[in-house]
């Protein structure tokens, strides 16, 4: 199995999630487009629980982690069928861009060029990447420098992550958020208690081993 860190952002770094309804739509699209069958990307209103059981799906990729930020997204993916990764990303970007442009009465490209992806090819990268994705919401707090310096207030950082529902962090911590979207088995074998793991990581954060591999 090959694991990929995938990222795309708004053109000119523009905001691509204007409100929670947009974020719900993107999460729904992550679920809906992960199927061998073509998805129906209608503009009907979505509710927060508008997801069906994974048992009815025939997925083309596995989503091991994700995070939505105001102007970009992070995904951690592996392929289940040949060409599944490319197909899923294309469906996701095109489908969400169509929804966004129709909703906000705009034309043109929404995303900034081709989606970036990098294969997770080393143990240090594998052990850091899920935490890195989940810690991105700290950019929205006073801990904006978490990539380069020690976290000053671990408790406040954890409180913020507990309140931020637009990532797979809560599901990994055992708090059901969008469990139908992700597959947690791969990292659960490594991080038995993710809450304790991320707490220890925040106290001794060290990204130097993988800094050259990060997509931002």
TIMARMI-28885 format. One record per residue (C-alpha): x, y negated, z; residue number from 1. Coordinates in steps of 0.001 Angstrom, whole numbers. Layout:
! residues N
        u        v        w  resi
        X        Y        Z   NUM
...
END
This chain:
! residues 216
        u        v        w  resi
        0        0        0     1
     1265    -3484     -889     2
      198    -6410     1279     3
      -36    -9966      -88     4
     -324   -13393     1505     5
    -2559   -15454     -798     6
    -3128   -19224     -722     7
    -4825   -21871    -2799     8
    -5673   -25486    -2036     9
    -7806   -28243    -3471    10
    -6512   -30177    -6461    11
    -4534   -33203    -5261    12
    -4928   -31641    -1784    13
    -8567   -32715    -1751    14
   -11000   -31342      829    15
   -12715   -28208     -470    16
   -14870   -27493     2597    17
   -17004   -30545     3337    18
   -19243   -28933     5958    19
   -19924   -25618     7671    20
   -22368   -24628     4934    21
   -19471   -24636     2463    22
   -17391   -22456     4759    23
   -20264   -20013     5152    24
   -20533   -19890     1368    25
   -16838   -19088      949    26
   -16944   -16347     3581    27
   -20036   -14918     1920    28
   -18210   -14985    -1418    29
   -15271   -13095       99    30
   -17763   -10373      960    31
   -19910   -10564    -2152    32
   -17102   -10538    -4730    33
   -15271    -7631    -3106    34
   -17147    -4993    -5058    35
   -16748    -3093    -8316    36
   -20166    -4369    -9352    37
   -20411    -7916   -10631    38
   -21804   -10254    -7979    39
   -24738   -12606    -8374    40
   -23377   -16011    -7332    41
   -26679   -17874    -7012    42
   -27087   -21162    -5219    43
   -29665   -19924    -2710    44
   -29224   -21124      851    45
   -27126   -18829     3011    46
   -27659   -18178     6674    47
   -24822   -17394     9087    48
   -25813   -13725     9311    49
   -26450   -13241     5594    50
   -24147   -10259     5244    51
   -25009    -6590     4759    52
   -23240    -3480     5969    53
   -19886    -2648     4394    54
   -21183      895     3924    55
   -23149     -294      872    56
   -20081    -1782     -798    57
   -17545     -334    -3227    58
   -14641    -2710    -2454    59
   -11751    -3486    -4790    60
    -9470    -4997    -2129    61
    -9092    -5026     1634    62
    -9054    -8329     3502    63
    -6768    -7906     6517    64
    -6841   -11535     7632    65
    -8078   -14963     6547    66
    -8326   -18597     7552    67
   -10124   -21604     6062    68
    -8636   -25058     6463    69
   -10180   -28328     5222    70
    -8256   -28353     1918    71
    -6980   -24788     1517    72
    -7433   -21146     2395    73
    -5185   -18256     3456    74
    -5937   -14602     2763    75
    -4034   -11425     3603    76
    -4975    -8800     1015    77
    -4162    -5333     -253    78
    -5447    -3722    -3438    79
    -7763     -698    -3487    80
    -8104     -368    -7260    81
    -5693    -1341    -9997    82
    -6204    -4972   -10929    83
    -8468    -5506    -7933    84
    -6407    -8299    -6429    85
    -6416   -10421    -9587    86
   -10108    -9754   -10209    87
   -11102   -10655    -6659    88
    -9123   -13905    -6596    89
   -10526   -14955    -9982    90
   -14097   -14224    -8905    91
   -13603   -16007    -5594    92
   -12077   -19174    -7042    93
   -14459   -19475    -9982    94
   -17532   -18604    -7943    95
   -16792   -21025    -5123    96
   -15745   -23820    -7513    97
   -19056   -23451    -9377    98
   -21000   -23595    -6120    99
   -19018   -26624    -4894   100
   -19292   -28567    -8155   101
   -23027   -27904    -8458   102
   -23664   -28853    -4836   103
   -21646   -32082    -4913   104
   -22477   -33051    -8502   105
   -18882   -33062    -9698   106
   -17023   -31732   -12739   107
   -13524   -30429   -13287   108
   -11025   -28249   -11526   109
   -11430   -27704    -7797   110
    -8290   -25720    -7026   111
    -4681   -26752    -7500   112
    -3406   -24497   -10270   113
    -2843   -20763    -9991   114
    -3351   -19069    -6653   115
      -58   -18498    -4850   116
      693   -15039    -3566   117
     3706   -13380    -2030   118
     4222    -9725    -1187   119
     4943    -8867     2431   120
     8143    -6896     1928   121
     9941    -6878     5291   122
     9163    -5896     8869   123
     9703    -9434    10270   124
     7352   -10882     7659   125
     4733    -8238     8441   126
     4934    -8840    12192   127
     4599   -12632    11841   128
     2194   -13166     8949   129
    -1143   -12433    10643   130
     -238   -14747    13545   131
      896   -17444    11108   132
    -2435   -17342     9285   133
    -4418   -17436    12518   134
    -2418   -20344    13954   135
    -3103   -22682    11034   136
    -6088   -24317    12828   137
    -3598   -25772    15311   138
    -2826   -28285    12547   139
    -6161   -29851    13528   140
    -4971   -30479    17094   141
    -2109   -32279    18802   142
       -8   -29142    18205   143
      572   -30053    14539   144
     4257   -29240    14856   145
     3734   -25617    15894   146
     5672   -24345    12872   147
     8868   -26072    13961   148
     8780   -26531    17725   149
     7665   -24744    20840   150
     3959   -24881    21673   151
     3599   -27395    24503   152
      216   -26303    25824   153
     -515   -22627    25221   154
    -3798   -22723    27106   155
    -5147   -25609    25025   156
    -3996   -23904    21830   157
    -5831   -20694    22748   158
    -8967   -22632    23675   159
    -8946   -24300    20270   160
    -8510   -20977    18466   161
   -11371   -19484    20496   162
   -13664   -22273    19282   163
   -12562   -22145    15639   164
   -14697   -19569    13884   165
   -13344   -19993    10341   166
   -10716   -17258    10484   167
   -10403   -13577    11355   168
    -8842   -14469    14734   169
   -12022   -13989    16778   170
   -12746   -10589    15258   171
    -9222    -9419    16072   172
    -9784   -10582    19648   173
   -12911    -8454    19906   174
   -15415   -11305    19488   175
   -17638   -10447    16538   176
   -17618   -13289    14052   177
   -17601   -12013    10461   178
   -16643    -8343    11009   179
   -18135    -7157     7713   180
   -15561    -9158     5749   181
   -12331    -7715     7110   182
   -10449    -4466     7658   183
    -8541    -4585    10947   184
    -7187    -1029    11106   185
    -3744    -1831     9691   186
    -2847    -4431    12316   187
    -4725    -2794    15160   188
    -2215       45    14961   189
      533    -2515    15626   190
    -1202    -5035    17922   191
    -3259    -2976    20372   192
    -4503    -6016    22311   193
    -4456    -8950    19933   194
    -5463   -11496    22571   195
    -2436   -10642    24704   196
     -213   -10423    21637   197
    -1059   -13909    20379   198
     -686   -15369    23870   199
     2847   -13970    24137   200
     3607   -15121    20606   201
     2576   -18702    21367   202
     4926   -18776    24339   203
     7883   -17666    22240   204
     7027   -18639    18674   205
     9802   -18113    16138   206
     9196   -18457    12401   207
    12799   -18857    11280   208
    13006   -15265    10034   209
    10249   -15816     7468   210
    10283   -19571     6848   211
    11597   -19134     3298   212
     8681   -16796     2543   213
     5859   -19033     3706   214
     3604   -20453     1009   215
     3208   -23962     2421   216
END
